[in-house]
Amino acid sequence: MKVIIGFVLLAGVFGRQESCPENEHFESCGTDCPITCENYSNPPEICNEMCVAKCFCDDGFVRREEDGKCVRPLDCPNRDNHQCPENEHYDRCGTDCPVTCENFFERPEECNKMCVSKCFCDEDYVRRRDGKCVRPIDCFNYGNPERNCVDHPDTGLCRALFYKFYYDEETKSCHEFVYGGCGGNGNKFNSEKECLEHCRGELPAEEVNCNADADAGPCRAFMRRYFFNQSEGTCQKFYYGGCQGNTNNFETKAECRNACGGNH
């Protein structure tokens, strides 16, 4: 009689394996704390060790309380009613290593399995530095950084090989650096001439124009400089705004005299 009962129980157990709904499987000793839509973003840390014989959700699926079905976490009801920006969706259990413009070509090899609840980019979109979700082709096509003479040289995110110039505030001169072709900052010029014109309002000494009138430029600094006044044949003081202007612009009266001549 005991053998018959045991056989019947085993038959019942194995018979139930084939009767589980879609995305489920039977376990004769499953957990008493299964993952559900309610707890998958914060799974229980403590659970009793009691065996539970029933159908459990397959890997990658959780049980939805409303209808008892096993669904992917993305299909769980969104009880938070989060409003996400364009090209984004809310995920209660998203990855902690989302794809961005910066890592699109070199995805992180390892990522922790922690659930992150927030807005994520839709499929085929990645997050750009300005926070927007865009197609990869648009990663670096947004505006141009404002021209300036203070940022440190920045190769950018791409890996091309372009030779550009940046202005060094400490040495008051322009130096060459390698630019990758996208991104970067505004302290980036196509030539030393362009760099000097923008940041110091001057060209190399051999190209200085001593006939030009004093030009403060469009910026609003208040820097004492000297220019050569051709009509009077002297180097005179003026105040420079800090950018652009012209090449008749010298930090000292001695520089002005050396470049353009003139009386004291």
C-alpha positions as CSV (number, residue, x, y, z in Angstrom):
1,M,0.0,0.0,0.0
2,K,2.9,2.4,0.8
3,V,4.5,1.7,-2.5
4,I,1.2,2.4,-4.4
5,I,0.7,5.7,-2.5
6,G,4.2,6.8,-3.2
7,F,3.8,6.0,-6.9
8,V,0.6,8.0,-7.0
9,L,2.2,11.0,-5.4
10,L,5.1,10.9,-7.8
11,A,2.8,10.5,-10.7
12,G,0.9,13.5,-9.4
13,V,4.0,15.6,-9.1
14,F,5.4,14.8,-12.5
15,G,2.0,15.1,-14.0
16,R,1.7,18.6,-12.8
17,Q,4.9,19.7,-14.5
18,E,3.1,19.7,-17.8
19,S,0.0,21.5,-16.6
20,C,1.7,24.9,-15.8
21,P,0.6,28.0,-17.7
22,E,2.7,29.8,-20.2
23,N,6.0,31.1,-18.9
24,E,5.9,28.8,-15.9
25,H,7.4,25.6,-14.8
26,F,6.7,23.2,-11.9
27,E,9.0,22.8,-8.9
28,S,8.5,20.2,-6.2
29,C,10.5,22.3,-3.8
30,G,10.3,25.9,-4.7
31,T,10.6,29.1,-2.6
32,D,7.9,30.4,-0.4
33,C,8.9,33.9,-1.4
34,P,8.5,34.1,-5.2
35,I,9.3,37.3,-7.0
36,T,6.2,39.3,-8.1
37,C,5.4,42.6,-9.7
38,E,5.0,44.0,-6.2
39,N,8.4,43.0,-4.8
40,Y,10.8,42.6,-7.8
41,S,12.4,46.0,-7.3
42,N,12.9,45.2,-3.6
43,P,13.1,41.4,-3.2
44,P,12.6,40.0,0.4
45,E,16.0,39.5,2.1
46,I,14.7,36.9,4.5
47,C,12.5,33.9,3.6
48,N,11.7,30.7,5.3
49,E,13.2,27.5,3.9
50,M,9.9,25.7,3.5
51,C,9.5,23.7,0.2
52,V,6.6,24.7,-1.9
53,A,5.4,22.4,-4.7
54,K,3.7,24.4,-7.4
55,C,4.1,26.3,-10.7
56,F,6.7,29.0,-10.6
57,C,7.5,31.8,-13.1
58,D,10.4,31.0,-15.6
59,D,13.6,33.0,-15.4
60,G,13.1,36.6,-16.5
61,F,9.4,36.6,-15.5
62,V,7.5,37.6,-12.4
63,R,4.0,37.0,-11.3
64,R,1.4,39.8,-11.9
65,E,-1.1,39.9,-9.0
66,E,-4.0,41.2,-11.1
67,D,-4.4,38.1,-13.2
68,G,-1.8,35.7,-11.7
69,K,0.1,35.5,-15.0
70,C,3.9,35.4,-15.3
71,V,5.0,38.4,-17.2
72,R,8.3,40.3,-17.9
73,P,8.9,43.1,-15.4
74,L,8.3,45.6,-18.2
75,D,4.7,44.4,-18.4
76,C,4.0,44.9,-14.7
77,P,1.4,47.6,-14.0
78,N,3.0,51.0,-13.5
79,R,1.4,52.1,-10.2
80,D,3.6,55.2,-10.0
81,N,2.2,56.8,-13.2
82,H,5.6,58.4,-13.9
83,Q,5.6,60.8,-16.8
84,C,8.8,60.4,-18.9
85,P,10.2,62.8,-21.5
86,E,10.1,62.1,-25.3
87,N,11.7,58.7,-26.4
88,E,11.7,57.4,-22.8
89,H,9.6,55.0,-20.7
90,Y,9.5,54.2,-17.0
91,D,10.9,51.0,-15.7
92,R,10.5,49.9,-12.1
93,C,13.4,47.5,-12.4
94,G,15.8,48.9,-15.0
95,T,19.5,48.3,-15.4
96,D,22.1,50.2,-13.4
97,C,24.3,50.4,-16.5
98,P,22.2,52.0,-19.3
99,V,23.6,52.6,-22.7
100,T,24.7,56.2,-23.3
101,C,26.5,58.1,-26.1
102,E,29.7,57.7,-24.1
103,N,29.6,53.9,-23.8
104,F,27.7,53.0,-27.0
105,F,30.8,51.7,-28.7
106,E,32.3,50.0,-25.6
107,R,29.5,48.6,-23.5
108,P,30.3,47.8,-19.8
109,E,31.3,44.2,-19.6
110,E,30.1,43.8,-16.1
111,C,27.1,45.4,-14.3
112,N,25.5,44.7,-11.0
113,K,21.9,43.3,-11.0
114,M,20.4,46.0,-8.8
115,C,17.0,47.2,-9.9
116,V,16.8,50.9,-10.7
117,S,13.4,52.6,-10.9
118,K,13.4,55.6,-13.2
119,C,12.9,56.7,-16.8
120,F,15.0,54.9,-19.4
121,C,15.6,55.5,-23.1
122,D,13.3,53.6,-25.5
123,E,14.8,50.8,-27.6
124,D,17.2,52.1,-30.3
125,Y,17.8,55.3,-28.3
126,V,20.7,56.2,-26.0
127,R,21.2,59.0,-23.4
128,R,23.2,62.0,-24.5
129,R,25.3,64.3,-22.3
130,D,22.5,66.9,-22.3
131,G,20.2,64.2,-20.7
132,K,18.0,63.6,-23.8
133,C,17.4,60.2,-25.4
134,V,18.5,60.3,-29.0
135,R,19.4,57.9,-31.8
136,P,23.1,57.1,-31.7
137,I,23.7,59.0,-35.0
138,D,22.6,62.2,-33.1
139,C,24.9,61.7,-30.1
140,F,27.2,64.5,-31.0
141,N,25.0,66.6,-33.3
142,Y,23.7,69.2,-30.9
143,G,24.8,72.7,-31.0
144,N,28.3,74.0,-30.8
145,P,30.0,74.8,-27.5
146,E,30.5,78.5,-27.0
147,R,33.9,79.7,-28.1
148,N,36.1,80.4,-25.1
149,C,39.8,80.7,-24.2
150,V,39.8,79.1,-20.7
151,D,38.8,75.4,-21.1
152,H,41.4,72.8,-20.9
153,P,42.1,71.0,-24.2
154,D,39.5,68.2,-24.7
155,T,39.9,65.5,-27.3
156,G,36.2,64.7,-27.2
157,L,34.4,61.4,-27.4
158,C,35.3,60.3,-31.0
159,R,38.7,58.8,-32.0
160,A,39.6,60.6,-35.3
161,L,42.9,62.5,-35.6
162,F,42.5,66.2,-36.2
163,Y,45.1,68.7,-35.2
164,K,43.6,71.8,-33.5
165,F,44.8,74.6,-31.3
166,Y,43.8,75.7,-27.8
167,Y,44.6,78.8,-25.8
168,D,46.7,78.5,-22.7
169,E,45.9,81.2,-20.2
170,E,49.1,80.7,-18.2
171,T,51.5,81.1,-21.1
172,K,49.2,83.5,-23.0
173,S,49.9,81.4,-26.1
174,C,48.2,78.8,-28.4
175,H,49.3,75.2,-28.5
176,E,48.4,72.3,-30.8
177,F,46.4,69.3,-29.5
178,V,44.7,66.2,-31.1
179,Y,40.9,66.5,-31.5
180,G,38.9,63.3,-32.0
181,G,36.2,64.8,-34.2
182,C,33.2,65.2,-32.0
183,G,32.3,66.7,-28.6
184,G,35.0,68.6,-26.8
185,N,34.7,72.2,-25.7
186,G,34.9,75.7,-27.1
187,N,38.6,76.2,-26.6
188,K,39.3,74.7,-30.0
189,F,40.6,76.5,-33.1
190,N,41.5,75.4,-36.6
191,S,44.8,77.3,-36.6
192,E,47.2,79.2,-34.3
193,K,46.2,82.4,-36.2
194,E,42.5,81.9,-35.4
195,C,43.3,81.0,-31.8
196,L,45.4,84.2,-31.3
197,E,42.9,86.4,-33.1
198,H,40.1,85.2,-30.9
199,C,41.8,85.0,-27.5
200,R,44.4,87.8,-27.7
201,G,43.2,89.8,-30.6
202,E,46.6,89.4,-32.3
203,L,48.5,87.4,-34.9
204,P,52.1,86.3,-34.8
205,A,54.4,89.3,-34.8
206,E,55.2,89.2,-38.5
207,E,51.5,89.7,-39.3
208,V,50.7,92.5,-36.9
209,N,48.8,95.4,-38.5
210,C,50.1,98.6,-37.0
211,N,47.7,100.7,-39.2
212,A,44.5,99.4,-37.6
213,D,42.5,101.5,-35.2
214,A,42.2,100.4,-31.5
215,D,39.5,97.8,-31.2
216,A,38.2,96.7,-27.8
217,G,36.3,93.7,-29.3
218,P,32.9,92.4,-28.3
219,C,33.7,91.0,-24.9
220,R,33.4,93.1,-21.7
221,A,36.6,92.7,-19.8
222,F,38.6,95.8,-18.8
223,M,42.2,95.0,-19.8
224,R,44.8,97.7,-20.2
225,R,46.5,97.3,-23.6
226,Y,48.5,99.5,-26.0
227,F,48.0,100.2,-29.7
228,F,50.0,102.1,-32.3
229,N,48.4,105.4,-33.3
230,Q,49.7,105.8,-36.8
231,S,48.5,109.5,-37.1
232,E,50.6,110.5,-34.1
233,G,53.3,107.9,-34.4
234,T,53.1,106.8,-30.8
235,C,51.9,103.8,-28.8
236,Q,48.9,104.7,-26.7
237,K,46.8,103.1,-24.0
238,F,43.3,101.6,-24.6
239,Y,41.1,99.1,-22.8
240,Y,40.5,95.7,-24.4
241,G,37.4,93.6,-23.8
242,G,39.2,90.3,-23.8
243,C,38.4,88.7,-27.1
244,Q,38.6,89.3,-30.8
245,G,39.5,92.9,-31.7
246,N,42.4,93.2,-34.1
247,T,46.2,92.7,-34.2
248,N,47.1,96.3,-33.2
249,N,47.0,95.1,-29.6
250,F,49.9,94.8,-27.1
251,E,50.2,94.0,-23.5
252,T,53.0,96.6,-22.9
253,K,54.1,99.8,-24.5
254,A,57.5,98.2,-25.1
255,E,55.9,95.4,-27.1
256,C,54.0,98.0,-29.2
257,R,57.2,99.9,-29.9
258,N,59.1,96.8,-30.8
259,A,56.5,95.7,-33.3
260,C,55.5,99.1,-34.8
261,G,58.1,101.6,-33.8
262,G,57.1,105.0,-32.7
263,N,58.2,107.7,-30.3
264,H,57.9,107.7,-26.5
